[in-house]
């Protein structure tokens, strides 16, 4: 099939590359010429395992092209995916301006019957809005159908997720239109669910809000565990083996971040309020998540009395491992709180340092984890990169001035850390202190 993908961010680029890999002819367009230039020179705009190789292979085979010419891409394609950003406004409402401008461009270049597929995460009813905008611009005699096909990939495993999704949701206005999408995806041999457009839009929001709520739930349990003398890591293992609950998204820590959970929970809450319904459970989810970084820094402060003048090493800046994405990363909130309380911060992350540098945060960037720990009073692990799981604690202890390890993702065994002469502080677990600390 001939496919156009509008927007070459995490979702658009991965989607385009995967459709090309599956044998389609794909044109990926973006309004940022520098992004398209980079891609044409085989430089990825962000890090995602396996993506570069897939892009290279499909460009060489002539199935994948990059362009800034939306008109050409629209005219030469039968299916057009919209994969542009849907960031939040200050109010929590979704900013749909990128979707609206993509729809207008599709309408202006609409030269034949096409199926428009919205992959961006959007409030319920946006499918109708997209159809109306295209209708305003397109020749009246040509038919148009708009489908909602939300994306569930996770950054850090985006290529693998897109090739191996749990399910494919197709919100289509009729069976015939749904069949076209089924034809496109059938090669993946994954469960497909056909729904109305509005239900598909809601499935995406409800899924993300549910996962975010699971994280905030276990974080609330963790905070209680600290008070009552339980260990949340034992609790989550005991809970997660119950098949009705499951082990995923059940790890306590310094909170969820990224470009999806924070904005999608806010947006769903906003939609519910605008219909006069409200979702109190989401208010709780969001409030708990906002407090996790604060509680973590409070814990640090209670150990030291005051953070004024303290030097803190931070390991991990991206919102999760295997990505360089720092949008809404808990690490950045924690660094901000540390600064406000008078601490100085030196950092290391395997992938996200350039993005943090560009954001203008005032920290010292270090060569590796031991460089970031050198001379510090405490080390904080805020992203569970695999290389941090293999920390050499004796080396860490040797280079530090103090002896406190704060495990913001509960990835270490407290007793092992303690054996190497460091006090251990996790989330929802009892601290294991050195005798004289
Ligand atoms: P992104 O910000 O990384 O990328 C969006 C891209 O669209 C940018 O490169 C931008 O320049 C381009 N763009 C905007 N308007 C355009 C236009 N009119 N014409 C051409 N290009 C245009 O966004 P993303 O992270 O890929 O997310 C895209 C959508 O998918 C969002 O709605 C998001 O919520 C959703 N989503 C994201 C993820 C994720 O993990 N990032 C997962 C599932 C769903």
Boltz pocket constraint, residues with backbone or C-beta under 6 A from the ligand:
constraints:
  - pocket:
      binder: B
      contacts: [[A, 6], [A, 7], [A, 8], [A, 9], [A, 10], [A, 11], [A, 12], [A, 29], [A, 30], [A, 31], [A, 32], [A, 35], [A, 70], [A, 83], [A, 84], [A, 85], [A, 86], [A, 98], [A, 99], [A, 101], [A, 102], [A, 105], [A, 119], [A, 120], [A, 121], [A, 122], [A, 151], [A, 152], [A, 153], [A, 154], [A, 155], [A, 259], [A, 260]]
      max_distance: 6.0
